[in-house]
Amino acid sequence: MSEDWVADARVGVPMMQMIAKQISQSKHKPRAVRQIIDQQWLDEDAKEQLRGTFHVTDGELALLKKETSDDAPGPRKRAS
């Protein structure tokens, strides 16, 4: 596969392979993966299946956001 997604599509590279290649370049950035999936010309069921496969559902992103905010340095509340 090349870096030219349109050319790949013209020569018959399956769409899921192209999506997987894009995602592999951003696999450590869940929000970027979610954005790649959301930009595809797929029906909502197919997008939801990809979100589940790559663990970028709404719930998983919310959990990730909570975990990263808990890890952020700064003043913490003391238990009283």
Buried (B, 14 or more C-beta within 10 A) or exposed (E): EEEEBEEBEEEEBEBEEBBBBBBEEBEEEBEBBBEBBEEBEBEEEBBBEBBEEBEBBEEBBEEBEEEEEEEEEEEEEEEE
